[in-house]
Amino acid sequence: MTRHDLRHQGEAMLRTLFGSVVQPAGLGHLLTEAAYGGIWTRPGLSLQDRLVCSIAALGVGPRLKALRRHVGAGLDHGLTAEAIREILVQASLYSGFSAAEETLALAGEVFAERGIQFPADPPEDVSLEALDQRGAELMAALHGDRAGQGYASPDNPVTGQLYPAAIRYGYGEIWSRPGLEHRQRALVAVASFTALRLPEQVAKFGQSALNIGLTQTQVIEAIIQTAPLTGFPPALNALGAISAVFSA
């Protein structure tokens, strides 16, 4: 394959995603060739799943200009408004709920431009005790024996001052909300942690993703997908971390 071939593939992908091949001035063919021709067209992960990863990675920044384009592309390629909302809510769990003030407002603008009503929030009438139980069960199903290791150890008096809230609201509330399948939420986690430069968490969730329907190839592709969006170095560090886990 030649650089011309990659650029041709990239232009086709740009038209598929955004309806235009126009790219920011100053980058030449870098995005068209390396990102859209070289990464977006890789096998191993569907276009819709690549959009899930992209929206998550851009949402933790947040990188609003690029996020706007990808939210629109997500709607064009089968992601519902509810699914996009859930990607951004889950991403804000990792980067801070303050990010959701900007990302959800932007998503609402894109929905409104298309005549789509912002989806209603899901019910929040489950008791705290039920959230704790649901969160613990989901965390165990996802992580197995590793659910109680490291900062998640129930015997750690320091992390134990915060981690129960992460179980309650992360797993019990957010991961249990409708709108995304658990395999999609695993993609959101892997892409978000890669973008946030947290390879240890990428390794943990990448390994756990195999328990809920993803393959090793899909986890690797989810990491690679973030490279042109939030940087090649964090993606390479995440790949190094996940390769050690998969090799073991």
ZAVOVO-157795 format. One record per residue (C-alpha): x, y, z. Coordinates in Angstrom, 2 decimals, padded with zeros to 5 digits. Layout:
<atom><c1>X</c1><c2>Y</c2><c3>Z</c3></atom>
...
This chain:
<atom><c1>000.00</c1><c2>000.00</c2><c3>000.00</c3></atom>
<atom><c1>001.25</c1><c2>003.51</c2><c3>-000.85</c3></atom>
<atom><c1>000.73</c1><c2>006.86</c2><c3>000.83</c3></atom>
<atom><c1>-001.63</c1><c2>007.71</c2><c3>-002.02</c3></atom>
<atom><c1>-003.69</c1><c2>004.63</c2><c3>-001.18</c3></atom>
<atom><c1>-003.85</c1><c2>005.64</c2><c3>002.49</c3></atom>
<atom><c1>-004.93</c1><c2>009.16</c2><c3>001.57</c3></atom>
<atom><c1>-007.61</c1><c2>007.78</c2><c3>-000.74</c3></atom>
<atom><c1>-008.87</c1><c2>005.52</c2><c3>002.06</c3></atom>
<atom><c1>-008.76</c1><c2>008.43</c2><c3>004.47</c3></atom>
<atom><c1>-010.75</c1><c2>010.69</c2><c3>002.18</c3></atom>
<atom><c1>-013.38</c1><c2>007.98</c2><c3>001.78</c3></atom>
<atom><c1>-013.59</c1><c2>007.57</c2><c3>005.55</c3></atom>
<atom><c1>-013.85</c1><c2>011.33</c2><c3>006.08</c3></atom>
<atom><c1>-016.76</c1><c2>011.49</c2><c3>003.67</c3></atom>
<atom><c1>-018.40</c1><c2>008.57</c2><c3>005.45</c3></atom>
<atom><c1>-018.01</c1><c2>010.17</c2><c3>008.85</c3></atom>
<atom><c1>-018.40</c1><c2>013.88</c2><c3>008.21</c3></atom>
<atom><c1>-019.50</c1><c2>014.30</c2><c3>004.59</c3></atom>
<atom><c1>-016.38</c1><c2>016.32</c2><c3>003.76</c3></atom>
<atom><c1>-012.62</c1><c2>015.88</c2><c3>003.37</c3></atom>
<atom><c1>-011.79</c1><c2>019.36</c2><c3>004.67</c3></atom>
<atom><c1>-009.18</c1><c2>019.22</c2><c3>007.45</c3></atom>
<atom><c1>-007.51</c1><c2>021.91</c2><c3>009.63</c3></atom>
<atom><c1>-004.96</c1><c2>024.06</c2><c3>007.82</c3></atom>
<atom><c1>-001.33</c1><c2>023.31</c2><c3>008.66</c3></atom>
<atom><c1>-001.61</c1><c2>019.55</c2><c3>009.03</c3></atom>
<atom><c1>-001.41</c1><c2>018.77</c2><c3>005.34</c3></atom>
<atom><c1>-002.44</c1><c2>015.17</c2><c3>004.73</c3></atom>
<atom><c1>-001.42</c1><c2>013.95</c2><c3>008.20</c3></atom>
<atom><c1>-004.94</c1><c2>013.39</c2><c3>009.50</c3></atom>
<atom><c1>-006.27</c1><c2>012.10</c2><c3>006.20</c3></atom>
<atom><c1>-003.41</c1><c2>009.64</c2><c3>005.75</c3></atom>
<atom><c1>-002.35</c1><c2>008.55</c2><c3>009.22</c3></atom>
<atom><c1>-005.61</c1><c2>008.84</c2><c3>011.17</c3></atom>
<atom><c1>-008.50</c1><c2>008.28</c2><c3>008.79</c3></atom>
<atom><c1>-006.65</c1><c2>006.20</c2><c3>006.22</c3></atom>
<atom><c1>-004.40</c1><c2>004.26</c2><c3>008.59</c3></atom>
<atom><c1>-006.35</c1><c2>003.87</c2><c3>011.85</c3></atom>
<atom><c1>-010.06</c1><c2>004.33</c2><c3>011.19</c3></atom>
<atom><c1>-009.93</c1><c2>001.73</c2><c3>008.41</c3></atom>
<atom><c1>-008.15</c1><c2>-000.95</c2><c3>010.44</c3></atom>
<atom><c1>-009.96</c1><c2>-004.28</c2><c3>010.85</c3></atom>
<atom><c1>-010.90</c1><c2>-005.61</c2><c3>014.26</c3></atom>
<atom><c1>-013.37</c1><c2>-002.98</c2><c3>015.45</c3></atom>
<atom><c1>-016.60</c1><c2>-001.80</c2><c3>013.86</c3></atom>
<atom><c1>-017.10</c1><c2>001.80</c2><c3>012.79</c3></atom>
<atom><c1>-019.75</c1><c2>002.28</c2><c3>015.46</c3></atom>
<atom><c1>-017.42</c1><c2>000.95</c2><c3>018.17</c3></atom>
<atom><c1>-014.67</c1><c2>003.27</c2><c3>016.92</c3></atom>
<atom><c1>-017.08</c1><c2>006.15</c2><c3>017.33</c3></atom>
<atom><c1>-017.87</c1><c2>005.03</c2><c3>020.90</c3></atom>
<atom><c1>-014.14</c1><c2>005.08</c2><c3>021.69</c3></atom>
<atom><c1>-013.62</c1><c2>008.42</c2><c3>019.94</c3></atom>
<atom><c1>-016.47</c1><c2>010.17</c2><c3>021.74</c3></atom>
<atom><c1>-015.21</c1><c2>008.82</c2><c3>025.07</c3></atom>
<atom><c1>-011.61</c1><c2>009.90</c2><c3>024.46</c3></atom>
<atom><c1>-012.64</c1><c2>013.37</c2><c3>023.31</c3></atom>
<atom><c1>-015.13</c1><c2>013.67</c2><c3>026.16</c3></atom>
<atom><c1>-012.57</c1><c2>013.27</c2><c3>028.94</c3></atom>
<atom><c1>-010.54</c1><c2>016.23</c2><c3>027.61</c3></atom>
<atom><c1>-012.87</c1><c2>017.64</c2><c3>026.84</c3></atom>
<atom><c1>-011.94</c1><c2>018.55</c2><c3>023.25</c3></atom>
<atom><c1>-015.17</c1><c2>020.17</c2><c3>022.27</c3></atom>
<atom><c1>-014.64</c1><c2>021.13</c2><c3>018.63</c3></atom>
<atom><c1>-013.66</c1><c2>017.60</c2><c3>017.62</c3></atom>
<atom><c1>-016.26</c1><c2>016.14</c2><c3>019.97</c3></atom>
<atom><c1>-019.03</c1><c2>018.03</c2><c3>018.17</c3></atom>
<atom><c1>-018.05</c1><c2>016.43</c2><c3>014.84</c3></atom>
<atom><c1>-017.88</c1><c2>012.96</c2><c3>016.32</c3></atom>
<atom><c1>-021.20</c1><c2>013.25</c2><c3>018.13</c3></atom>
<atom><c1>-022.79</c1><c2>014.11</c2><c3>014.78</c3></atom>
<atom><c1>-021.02</c1><c2>011.19</c2><c3>013.12</c3></atom>
<atom><c1>-022.19</c1><c2>008.91</c2><c3>015.91</c3></atom>
<atom><c1>-025.80</c1><c2>009.86</c2><c3>015.24</c3></atom>
<atom><c1>-025.28</c1><c2>009.27</c2><c3>011.53</c3></atom>
<atom><c1>-023.90</c1><c2>005.78</c2><c3>012.14</c3></atom>
<atom><c1>-026.34</c1><c2>004.21</c2><c3>014.52</c3></atom>
<atom><c1>-025.59</c1><c2>005.60</c2><c3>017.97</c3></atom>
<atom><c1>-028.71</c1><c2>006.87</c2><c3>019.70</c3></atom>
<atom><c1>-028.87</c1><c2>010.13</c2><c3>021.60</c3></atom>
<atom><c1>-029.24</c1><c2>008.04</c2><c3>024.76</c3></atom>
<atom><c1>-026.07</c1><c2>006.08</c2><c3>023.97</c3></atom>
<atom><c1>-024.09</c1><c2>009.26</c2><c3>023.33</c3></atom>
<atom><c1>-025.33</c1><c2>010.76</c2><c3>026.58</c3></atom>
<atom><c1>-024.23</c1><c2>007.62</c2><c3>028.43</c3></atom>
<atom><c1>-020.76</c1><c2>007.66</c2><c3>026.84</c3></atom>
<atom><c1>-020.28</c1><c2>011.22</c2><c3>028.04</c3></atom>
<atom><c1>-021.69</c1><c2>010.55</c2><c3>031.52</c3></atom>
<atom><c1>-019.42</c1><c2>007.55</c2><c3>031.98</c3></atom>
<atom><c1>-016.41</c1><c2>009.46</c2><c3>030.64</c3></atom>
<atom><c1>-017.09</c1><c2>012.18</c2><c3>033.20</c3></atom>
<atom><c1>-016.93</c1><c2>009.58</c2><c3>035.97</c3></atom>
<atom><c1>-013.25</c1><c2>009.15</c2><c3>035.05</c3></atom>
<atom><c1>-012.30</c1><c2>012.74</c2><c3>034.22</c3></atom>
<atom><c1>-014.59</c1><c2>014.56</c2><c3>036.64</c3></atom>
<atom><c1>-018.29</c1><c2>015.34</c2><c3>036.53</c3></atom>
<atom><c1>-017.43</c1><c2>018.96</c2><c3>035.81</c3></atom>
<atom><c1>-016.49</c1><c2>017.86</c2><c3>032.27</c3></atom>
<atom><c1>-020.09</c1><c2>016.74</c2><c3>031.74</c3></atom>
<atom><c1>-021.27</c1><c2>020.34</c2><c3>032.12</c3></atom>
<atom><c1>-019.57</c1><c2>021.10</c2><c3>028.81</c3></atom>
<atom><c1>-019.85</c1><c2>017.79</c2><c3>026.98</c3></atom>
<atom><c1>-023.54</c1><c2>017.17</c2><c3>027.68</c3></atom>
<atom><c1>-024.39</c1><c2>020.77</c2><c3>026.80</c3></atom>
<atom><c1>-022.56</c1><c2>020.35</c2><c3>023.49</c3></atom>
<atom><c1>-024.35</c1><c2>017.06</c2><c3>022.80</c3></atom>
<atom><c1>-027.65</c1><c2>018.79</c2><c3>023.51</c3></atom>
<atom><c1>-026.82</c1><c2>021.44</c2><c3>020.92</c3></atom>
<atom><c1>-026.07</c1><c2>018.79</c2><c3>018.29</c3></atom>
<atom><c1>-029.29</c1><c2>016.94</c2><c3>019.13</c3></atom>
<atom><c1>-031.31</c1><c2>020.15</c2><c3>018.89</c3></atom>
<atom><c1>-029.79</c1><c2>021.02</c2><c3>015.51</c3></atom>
<atom><c1>-031.11</c1><c2>017.68</c2><c3>014.25</c3></atom>
<atom><c1>-034.50</c1><c2>017.95</c2><c3>015.89</c3></atom>
<atom><c1>-033.67</c1><c2>015.26</c2><c3>018.46</c3></atom>
<atom><c1>-034.96</c1><c2>015.73</c2><c3>021.99</c3></atom>
<atom><c1>-032.37</c1><c2>015.32</c2><c3>024.72</c3></atom>
<atom><c1>-033.17</c1><c2>011.95</c2><c3>026.34</c3></atom>
<atom><c1>-034.76</c1><c2>012.00</c2><c3>029.76</c3></atom>
<atom><c1>-032.59</c1><c2>010.96</c2><c3>032.67</c3></atom>
<atom><c1>-033.15</c1><c2>007.37</c2><c3>033.80</c3></atom>
<atom><c1>-034.93</c1><c2>006.74</c2><c3>037.12</c3></atom>
<atom><c1>-032.82</c1><c2>007.22</c2><c3>040.24</c3></atom>
<atom><c1>-035.13</c1><c2>005.66</c2><c3>042.80</c3></atom>
<atom><c1>-032.94</c1><c2>002.71</c2><c3>043.85</c3></atom>
<atom><c1>-031.94</c1><c2>002.77</c2><c3>047.52</c3></atom>
<atom><c1>-028.31</c1><c2>003.26</c2><c3>048.53</c3></atom>
<atom><c1>-028.21</c1><c2>-000.29</c2><c3>049.85</c3></atom>
<atom><c1>-029.45</c1><c2>-001.64</c2><c3>046.52</c3></atom>
<atom><c1>-026.91</c1><c2>000.47</c2><c3>044.64</c3></atom>
<atom><c1>-024.12</c1><c2>-000.91</c2><c3>046.82</c3></atom>
<atom><c1>-025.23</c1><c2>-004.49</c2><c3>046.23</c3></atom>
<atom><c1>-025.73</c1><c2>-004.01</c2><c3>042.50</c3></atom>
<atom><c1>-022.37</c1><c2>-002.27</c2><c3>042.22</c3></atom>
<atom><c1>-020.53</c1><c2>-005.01</c2><c3>044.10</c3></atom>
<atom><c1>-022.13</c1><c2>-007.73</c2><c3>041.97</c3></atom>
<atom><c1>-021.31</c1><c2>-005.98</c2><c3>038.72</c3></atom>
<atom><c1>-017.76</c1><c2>-005.22</c2><c3>039.83</c3></atom>
<atom><c1>-017.24</c1><c2>-008.88</c2><c3>040.71</c3></atom>
<atom><c1>-018.66</c1><c2>-010.04</c2><c3>037.37</c3></atom>
<atom><c1>-016.43</c1><c2>-007.62</c2><c3>035.53</c3></atom>
<atom><c1>-013.15</c1><c2>-007.97</c2><c3>037.40</c3></atom>
<atom><c1>-013.42</c1><c2>-011.37</c2><c3>039.09</c3></atom>
<atom><c1>-010.83</c1><c2>-011.94</c2><c3>041.82</c3></atom>
<atom><c1>-009.19</c1><c2>-008.60</c2><c3>040.98</c3></atom>
<atom><c1>-012.30</c1><c2>-006.75</c2><c3>042.16</c3></atom>
<atom><c1>-010.87</c1><c2>-006.64</c2><c3>045.68</c3></atom>
<atom><c1>-007.23</c1><c2>-005.94</c2><c3>044.90</c3></atom>
<atom><c1>-005.12</c1><c2>-002.78</c2><c3>044.87</c3></atom>
<atom><c1>-007.01</c1><c2>000.40</c2><c3>045.67</c3></atom>
<atom><c1>-010.20</c1><c2>-001.69</c2><c3>045.60</c3></atom>
<atom><c1>-009.08</c1><c2>-003.77</c2><c3>048.58</c3></atom>
<atom><c1>-011.74</c1><c2>-003.64</c2><c3>051.31</c3></atom>
<atom><c1>-008.95</c1><c2>-003.79</c2><c3>053.90</c3></atom>
<atom><c1>-007.30</c1><c2>-000.55</c2><c3>052.80</c3></atom>
<atom><c1>-008.34</c1><c2>002.12</c2><c3>055.34</c3></atom>
<atom><c1>-007.17</c1><c2>004.99</c2><c3>053.12</c3></atom>
<atom><c1>-008.70</c1><c2>004.16</c2><c3>049.72</c3></atom>
<atom><c1>-011.66</c1><c2>002.72</c2><c3>051.60</c3></atom>
<atom><c1>-012.71</c1><c2>006.27</c2><c3>052.43</c3></atom>
<atom><c1>-013.52</c1><c2>006.91</c2><c3>048.74</c3></atom>
<atom><c1>-013.76</c1><c2>003.62</c2><c3>046.86</c3></atom>
<atom><c1>-017.17</c1><c2>002.57</c2><c3>048.25</c3></atom>
<atom><c1>-018.61</c1><c2>005.65</c2><c3>046.54</c3></atom>
<atom><c1>-016.97</c1><c2>004.57</c2><c3>043.29</c3></atom>
<atom><c1>-018.63</c1><c2>001.15</c2><c3>043.63</c3></atom>
<atom><c1>-021.98</c1><c2>002.70</c2><c3>044.48</c3></atom>
<atom><c1>-022.15</c1><c2>005.33</c2><c3>041.77</c3></atom>
<atom><c1>-019.72</c1><c2>003.97</c2><c3>039.20</c3></atom>
<atom><c1>-020.84</c1><c2>000.36</c2><c3>038.99</c3></atom>
<atom><c1>-024.14</c1><c2>000.49</c2><c3>040.86</c3></atom>
<atom><c1>-025.47</c1><c2>003.60</c2><c3>039.10</c3></atom>
<atom><c1>-023.63</c1><c2>004.54</c2><c3>035.91</c3></atom>
<atom><c1>-022.58</c1><c2>001.12</c2><c3>034.60</c3></atom>
<atom><c1>-026.15</c1><c2>-000.08</c2><c3>035.31</c3></atom>
<atom><c1>-027.93</c1><c2>002.70</c2><c3>033.43</c3></atom>
<atom><c1>-029.72</c1><c2>001.86</c2><c3>030.18</c3></atom>
<atom><c1>-028.43</c1><c2>003.10</c2><c3>026.83</c3></atom>
<atom><c1>-025.15</c1><c2>001.18</c2><c3>026.51</c3></atom>
<atom><c1>-024.33</c1><c2>-002.51</c2><c3>026.64</c3></atom>
<atom><c1>-021.65</c1><c2>-003.56</c2><c3>029.10</c3></atom>
<atom><c1>-019.26</c1><c2>-004.36</c2><c3>026.23</c3></atom>
<atom><c1>-019.68</c1><c2>-000.76</c2><c3>025.02</c3></atom>
<atom><c1>-019.07</c1><c2>000.54</c2><c3>028.52</c3></atom>
<atom><c1>-015.84</c1><c2>-001.45</c2><c3>028.59</c3></atom>
<atom><c1>-014.80</c1><c2>000.31</c2><c3>025.37</c3></atom>
<atom><c1>-015.62</c1><c2>003.65</c2><c3>026.98</c3></atom>
<atom><c1>-013.46</c1><c2>002.76</c2><c3>029.98</c3></atom>
<atom><c1>-010.49</c1><c2>001.58</c2><c3>027.93</c3></atom>
<atom><c1>-010.57</c1><c2>004.61</c2><c3>025.62</c3></atom>
<atom><c1>-011.10</c1><c2>007.07</c2><c3>028.48</c3></atom>
<atom><c1>-008.28</c1><c2>005.71</c2><c3>030.62</c3></atom>
<atom><c1>-005.96</c1><c2>005.70</c2><c3>027.63</c3></atom>
<atom><c1>-006.75</c1><c2>009.35</c2><c3>026.91</c3></atom>
<atom><c1>-006.27</c1><c2>010.19</c2><c3>030.58</c3></atom>
<atom><c1>-002.81</c1><c2>008.53</c2><c3>030.53</c3></atom>
<atom><c1>-003.72</c1><c2>005.88</c2><c3>033.09</c3></atom>
<atom><c1>-002.19</c1><c2>002.65</c2><c3>031.71</c3></atom>
<atom><c1>-002.72</c1><c2>000.74</c2><c3>034.96</c3></atom>
<atom><c1>-006.48</c1><c2>001.25</c2><c3>034.66</c3></atom>
<atom><c1>-006.33</c1><c2>000.41</c2><c3>030.94</c3></atom>
<atom><c1>-004.71</c1><c2>-002.91</c2><c3>031.81</c3></atom>
<atom><c1>-007.32</c1><c2>-003.65</c2><c3>034.48</c3></atom>
<atom><c1>-010.36</c1><c2>-002.82</c2><c3>032.37</c3></atom>
<atom><c1>-008.86</c1><c2>-004.23</c2><c3>029.19</c3></atom>
<atom><c1>-008.42</c1><c2>-007.59</c2><c3>030.87</c3></atom>
<atom><c1>-011.89</c1><c2>-007.42</c2><c3>032.40</c3></atom>
<atom><c1>-013.44</c1><c2>-006.53</c2><c3>029.04</c3></atom>
<atom><c1>-012.78</c1><c2>-010.11</c2><c3>027.96</c3></atom>
<atom><c1>-015.31</c1><c2>-011.22</c2><c3>030.61</c3></atom>
<atom><c1>-018.15</c1><c2>-009.29</c2><c3>028.99</c3></atom>
<atom><c1>-017.81</c1><c2>-010.05</c2><c3>025.31</c3></atom>
<atom><c1>-014.83</c1><c2>-008.15</c2><c3>023.90</c3></atom>
<atom><c1>-011.84</c1><c2>-009.83</c2><c3>022.31</c3></atom>
<atom><c1>-008.19</c1><c2>-009.00</c2><c3>022.81</c3></atom>
<atom><c1>-008.14</c1><c2>-007.55</c2><c3>019.29</c3></atom>
<atom><c1>-011.06</c1><c2>-005.23</c2><c3>020.07</c3></atom>
<atom><c1>-009.39</c1><c2>-003.99</c2><c3>023.26</c3></atom>
<atom><c1>-006.16</c1><c2>-003.30</c2><c3>021.38</c3></atom>
<atom><c1>-008.05</c1><c2>-001.48</c2><c3>018.63</c3></atom>
<atom><c1>-009.92</c1><c2>000.61</c2><c3>021.20</c3></atom>
<atom><c1>-006.57</c1><c2>001.84</c2><c3>022.49</c3></atom>
<atom><c1>-005.16</c1><c2>002.46</c2><c3>019.01</c3></atom>
<atom><c1>-008.29</c1><c2>004.41</c2><c3>018.07</c3></atom>
<atom><c1>-007.45</c1><c2>007.10</c2><c3>020.61</c3></atom>
<atom><c1>-003.94</c1><c2>007.80</c2><c3>019.27</c3></atom>
<atom><c1>-004.74</c1><c2>010.52</c2><c3>016.69</c3></atom>
<atom><c1>-007.37</c1><c2>012.03</c2><c3>018.99</c3></atom>
<atom><c1>-005.54</c1><c2>012.33</c2><c3>022.31</c3></atom>
<atom><c1>-001.94</c1><c2>011.42</c2><c3>021.51</c3></atom>
<atom><c1>000.27</c1><c2>008.56</c2><c3>020.37</c3></atom>
<atom><c1>002.43</c1><c2>008.39</c2><c3>023.57</c3></atom>
<atom><c1>-000.49</c1><c2>007.60</c2><c3>025.94</c3></atom>
<atom><c1>-001.81</c1><c2>005.04</c2><c3>023.45</c3></atom>
<atom><c1>001.60</c1><c2>003.39</c2><c3>023.22</c3></atom>
<atom><c1>001.94</c1><c2>003.33</c2><c3>027.02</c3></atom>
<atom><c1>-001.51</c1><c2>001.74</c2><c3>027.26</c3></atom>
<atom><c1>-000.58</c1><c2>-000.83</c2><c3>024.61</c3></atom>
<atom><c1>002.53</c1><c2>-001.67</c2><c3>026.61</c3></atom>
<atom><c1>000.45</c1><c2>-002.21</c2><c3>029.73</c3></atom>
<atom><c1>-002.17</c1><c2>-004.34</c2><c3>028.02</c3></atom>
<atom><c1>000.44</c1><c2>-006.40</c2><c3>026.16</c3></atom>
<atom><c1>001.97</c1><c2>-007.41</c2><c3>029.49</c3></atom>
<atom><c1>-001.45</c1><c2>-008.50</c2><c3>030.77</c3></atom>
<atom><c1>-002.36</c1><c2>-010.41</c2><c3>027.62</c3></atom>
<atom><c1>001.03</c1><c2>-012.09</c2><c3>027.45</c3></atom>
<atom><c1>000.61</c1><c2>-013.33</c2><c3>030.99</c3></atom>
